[in-house]
């Protein structure tokens, strides 16, 4: 079966105002990276901080691109075609995203929040898919190029669209949500994330509330009633003309209310009242924070008129995205250990959630629970305090051993009792030999830190060193 047409050449030129050079074919996809480009894609030669897409136009055309979208001031350096010449490539991608949204009749959800955006987006994709074709942002494509790219990729036949919107400074969400124009806007929670860019958590809440700036007339705001910023967000929504606010949480006043929950090391089972309908479901990821996100998903599913029963069944298949709790087996002498990969970013709220999940994860007969923690960045002048305070969460969770990496984590290291100290290093990579020498069969270790703390390479180094291959034990 041939691929569906995403845009015809006429539609591309109408949306972008570009001029065609050479033979442009129907477009079946959108790409900004030749490493993942498929034949039939339109390649947008975006200029980023580290590379210029125009250097890869020849490779894109050789790889079967239907067209390469290039800037007018660089077009004369390109081959004869197929090209679409525009004044600004990113602006053209944004225009194409707006055109895809304008023609769509899909039910659209936008998701933002300090924690849980990507997991909630993926849960919505799962929950809505049984009802019809559901398009969602890839990975964490939630910024000034990720949102228009995700919109431009939305098939005209899609029944639902789910878009993640991120920010790290005020004013960033407004232009993005005005492209997406959702009928349902979800704010998962508001926490001290990117606090260095703000005067306080109230300003973070105000920045998240920008998601209401693009809400379609008659649309609904979905807010976390258990979060301390709920009233501030609700007031902001009302000021911006939002007439319907649906709350979720354990709070008895929640419209989507958690009635009961059982937290398992690999999943959670919960009972919720979804605006008068009782729903029992299993969520295929562990953690109280995941349960909270599931309530938001049920609210959005209900508001879009989709089937709650089908959504509930689908959420049992939810699995963690890369770096957000994926469990890896490590082969050791005498058995295996488990590594929980939480290396995709961190803040005080997500760090505590990961520690809680670790506390509930089983260990072997002689196993220990080990936390490997890297710096949480962008916390401003209170950074050391936020790190030091993790000692209380680690003690409450009865974590046996803690390894720390980074200058900020030194504050936590100093706060830990000697019996809980596993090792400290300024750089995460320097922890690898310490951890390798310390772990044993039956242990469960969790690795987490901000992206800038380089915990993901540490996860890779450990998983490569102790890779499970059949029945072989690769390291002792």
Secondary structure, 3 states (H helix, E strand, C coil): CCCCCCECHHHHHHHHCCEEECCCCCECEEECCCCCCCCCEEEECCECCCCEHHHHHHHHHHCCCCEEEEEHHHHHHCCCCCEEEECCHHHHHHHHHHHHHHHCCCEEEEEECCCCHHHHHHHHHHHHHCCCCEEECCCCCCCCCHHHHHHHCCCCCCCEEEEECCCCCCCHHHHHHHHHCCCEEEECCCCCCCHHHCCCHHHHHHHHHHHHHHCCCCCEEEEECCCCCHHHHHHHHHHCCCCEEEEEECCCCCCEEEEEEEECCCCEEEEEEECCEEEEEEECCCCHHHHHHHHHHHHHHHHCCCCHHHHHHHHHHCCCCCCCCEEEEEEECCEEEEEEEECCCCCHHHHHHHHHHHHHCCCCCCCCEEEEEECCCCCHHHHHHHHHCHHHHHHHCCCCEEEEECCCHHHHHHHCCHHHEEEEECCHHHHHHHHHHHCCCCCEEEEECCHHHCHHHHHHHHHHHCCCECCECCCC
